[in-house]
Amino acid sequence: MAKQSKVKLAVVTQVNSPETLELYNSLKNADWVESVHVVFHRPANSIKKRLKAQLAYVKNNGPIWIPYRAWVFLRDNFIDKATNVDAGKDRLLDGVAEADLSIVSLMNSKKTAQLIKDLDCELGVVFGAKILKERIFSVPKLGMINIHQGLIPEYRGMPPAFWELYNDEKETGISIHKVVTKLDAGEVYFQGKIPISDQDDLSSLETKLDRLSLDNVVETARQVAFGEQKALDLPAPSKPHYLRPTVMERWKVAKKGRCRW
């Protein structure tokens, strides 16, 4: 790509947050960007799908999942909302231009692939999306890059910062990498690290990782867009990627005072 040209970008996400809105605005205001279109995944969760998911959680966690889930529902929908009057304000869907937004119910569908193709974007930036199939991430001419909150290769998977606290690590960070079929396995173009202090908990680390991500993604995307990037020389993964913690794994971190239960 000629360095003088401007680039069309797609942001792929299912996170309706102030951080995603900041990402959109930062990319849109970059002098090397022609346009930014957000492809937002809003799953159409039927009662059948929700029941199937809850049964899977019960299978993975045991009967304790039922009272735990009831507590989380009460906390998130009543206690937190009662104490945080600003909850939900200034999120992505409130601030993105209507012409720059497409909402899809099935991220990996042929319909979504055609939508991204019609956008004619050169590069996709993924921030908080479900695992993408090749029919999606291969559509942009330069593919897609993902903002992974964790240091690849040891901390592939999810959720951000949790397993570092579980394992009593002294640092965490972000990895911006090329999206490929295998989870968090593409070439890594940028890594940034932050220390984990004794005062940090899951919430504080999530905030710090969001800041680290937003401070570095625009320049990394520019380098990828203009062929200036160089993949980091990292070791091969030595263990499987991390999965969503069970209720009892979360309890172990909560007992340390480092996450909510």
C-alpha positions in Angstrom: 0.0 0.0 0.0 1.3 3.4 -0.9 2.3 5.3 2.2 0.5 8.5 1.0 -2.9 6.8 0.8 -5.4 6.8 3.6 -6.9 3.6 5.0 -10.4 2.4 5.6 -10.8 0.5 8.8 -13.4 -1.8 10.4 -13.7 -2.1 14.2 -15.1 -5.5 15.2 -16.5 -5.7 18.7 -19.3 -6.8 21.0 -18.2 -4.5 23.8 -20.5 -1.4 24.3 -18.2 0.6 26.6 -16.6 4.0 26.9 -13.3 2.4 26.0 -14.6 1.1 22.7 -16.0 4.5 21.9 -12.6 6.0 22.6 -11.0 3.4 20.3 -13.5 4.4 17.5 -12.8 8.1 18.0 -9.0 7.7 18.2 -8.9 5.8 14.9 -11.4 8.1 13.2 -9.3 11.2 14.1 -6.0 9.7 13.0 -4.6 11.6 10.0 -3.8 8.3 8.1 -7.4 7.0 8.4 -10.0 7.6 5.7 -13.0 6.0 7.5 -13.9 3.8 10.4 -16.9 1.5 10.4 -18.0 -0.4 13.6 -19.3 -3.9 13.2 -21.1 -4.5 16.5 -22.1 -8.0 17.6 -25.4 -8.1 19.5 -26.3 -11.8 19.8 -29.9 -12.7 19.4 -30.1 -14.7 22.6 -33.3 -16.8 22.5 -34.6 -18.5 25.7 -33.4 -21.8 24.2 -29.8 -20.5 23.8 -29.7 -19.0 27.2 -31.0 -22.2 28.8 -28.3 -24.2 26.9 -25.6 -21.9 28.1 -26.7 -22.1 31.7 -26.8 -25.9 31.5 -23.2 -25.8 30.2 -22.2 -23.6 33.2 -23.9 -26.0 35.6 -22.0 -28.9 34.0 -18.6 -27.1 34.4 -19.2 -25.6 37.8 -21.6 -28.0 39.6 -24.7 -27.1 41.5 -23.0 -24.0 43.1 -23.5 -22.2 39.7 -27.2 -21.7 40.4 -27.0 -19.6 43.6 -23.8 -17.9 42.3 -25.6 -16.8 39.1 -28.6 -15.6 41.1 -26.2 -13.5 43.2 -24.5 -12.0 40.2 -27.9 -11.2 38.6 -29.0 -9.4 41.8 -25.7 -7.6 42.1 -25.4 -6.4 38.5 -29.0 -5.4 38.0 -30.0 -3.9 41.3 -27.1 -3.2 43.7 -24.6 -1.8 41.2 -27.2 0.2 39.3 -28.5 1.7 42.5 -25.0 2.9 43.5 -23.7 4.0 40.1 -25.9 6.7 38.6 -23.5 7.1 35.6 -23.6 3.5 34.6 -24.1 3.0 30.9 -23.4 6.6 29.8 -21.1 7.6 27.0 -20.8 4.1 25.6 -20.0 3.0 22.0 -23.6 2.8 20.8 -24.3 6.3 22.2 -21.4 8.0 20.5 -20.7 6.3 17.2 -22.0 8.0 14.0 -25.1 6.2 12.6 -23.4 5.9 9.2 -20.4 4.3 10.8 -22.3 1.5 12.6 -23.7 -1.9 11.6 -25.2 -4.2 14.2 -25.2 -7.9 13.5 -26.7 -10.8 15.4 -24.5 -13.5 14.0 -20.8 -12.4 13.8 -19.5 -15.4 11.9 -22.3 -15.6 9.3 -22.0 -15.3 5.6 -24.2 -12.2 5.8 -21.7 -10.5 8.1 -18.8 -11.5 5.8 -20.6 -9.9 2.9 -21.2 -6.7 5.0 -17.5 -6.4 5.8 -16.7 -7.1 2.1 -19.0 -4.3 1.0 -17.2 -1.9 3.4 -14.1 -2.3 1.3 -11.9 -1.8 4.3 -8.2 -2.6 4.2 -7.7 -3.6 7.9 -9.9 -4.8 10.7 -9.3 -4.0 14.4 -10.8 -6.5 16.9 -11.6 -5.4 20.4 -13.6 -7.7 22.6 -15.2 -10.0 20.1 -16.0 -13.6 20.0 -13.6 -16.0 18.2 -13.8 -15.1 14.5 -13.9 -17.6 11.7 -11.7 -17.2 8.6 -14.6 -16.1 6.5 -14.7 -13.0 8.6 -11.1 -12.1 9.5 -9.8 -12.8 6.0 -12.1 -10.3 4.3 -10.1 -7.1 4.7 -7.2 -6.8 2.3 -4.7 -6.8 5.2 -6.6 -9.1 7.5 -7.4 -8.2 11.1 -5.4 -7.4 14.2 -6.7 -8.2 17.7 -6.1 -6.4 20.9 -5.4 -9.2 23.4 -5.2 -8.3 27.0 -2.5 -10.7 28.1 1.1 -11.5 27.3 1.2 -14.1 24.5 2.2 -16.9 24.4 1.8 -17.8 28.1 -1.5 -15.9 28.7 -3.5 -16.8 25.6 -7.3 -17.1 26.2 -9.4 -15.3 28.7 -10.4 -13.4 30.8 -8.0 -10.4 31.0 -5.8 -10.3 34.1 -7.7 -13.0 36.0 -5.3 -15.8 35.6 -2.3 -13.6 36.3 -3.8 -12.8 39.7 -4.7 -16.5 40.2 -1.1 -17.4 39.5 0.4 -14.5 41.6 2.2 -13.0 38.6 4.2 -9.8 39.0 3.3 -8.3 35.7 0.7 -8.5 32.9 0.2 -6.7 29.6 -1.3 -6.6 26.2 -0.4 -8.2 22.8 -1.6 -6.8 19.5 -1.5 -9.7 17.0 -2.7 -10.8 13.6 -5.9 -12.8 13.7 -5.6 -16.4 12.5 -7.7 -19.5 12.9 -5.9 -20.7 16.0 -6.8 -18.7 19.2 -4.3 -15.9 19.9 -1.7 -17.6 17.7 -1.0 -15.0 15.0 2.1 -12.9 14.6 2.5 -10.4 17.5 3.2 -6.9 16.4 3.3 -5.1 19.8 3.5 -6.0 23.4 3.3 -3.7 26.4 3.7 -4.6 30.0 2.6 -3.2 33.4 3.5 -4.3 36.9 1.0 -5.9 39.2 1.2 -4.3 42.6 -0.1 -5.7 45.9 -2.9 -3.1 45.7 -4.1 -4.2 42.3 -7.3 -6.2 41.9 -9.1 -7.4 38.8 -10.9 -4.1 38.3 -7.8 -1.9 38.5 -5.9 -4.2 36.2 -8.7 -4.2 33.6 -8.6 -0.4 33.7 -4.9 -0.3 33.3 -4.9 -2.8 30.4 -7.6 -0.8 28.6 -5.5 2.3 28.9 -2.4 0.5 27.6 -4.4 -0.9 24.7 -5.9 2.5 23.7 -2.5 4.2 24.0 -0.8 1.8 21.6 -3.4 0.4 19.1 -3.5 3.4 16.7 0.2 3.5 16.0 0.4 -0.3 15.8 -2.6 -0.3 13.3 -0.8 2.4 11.3 2.4 0.3 11.1 0.4 -2.8 10.0 -1.5 -0.8 7.4 1.6 0.6 5.8 3.7 -2.5 6.0 6.1 -1.1 8.7 5.3 -3.7 11.3 7.8 -6.4 12.3 6.6 -9.5 14.2 8.1 -10.0 17.6 10.3 -13.1 18.1 8.4 -15.0 20.8 8.6 -18.6 22.0 6.1 -21.1 21.1 3.2 -21.7 23.6 4.2 -24.2 26.3 0.6 -24.9 27.6 -3.0 -24.7 26.4 -4.8 -21.4 26.4 -6.8 -20.3 29.4 -10.6 -20.7 29.7 -13.3 -18.9 31.6 -12.7 -19.6 35.4 -15.0 -21.8 37.4 -16.9 -20.4 40.3 -14.4 -21.9 42.7 -11.4 -20.7 40.8 -12.9 -17.2 41.0 -13.5 -17.7 44.7 -9.8 -18.4 45.2 -8.9 -15.0 43.8 -11.8 -13.3 45.6 -10.5 -14.7 48.9 -7.2 -12.8 48.3 -9.4 -9.6 48.0 -8.4 -9.3 44.3 -11.8 -9.7 42.5 -15.5 -9.8 43.1 -17.2 -13.1 43.6 
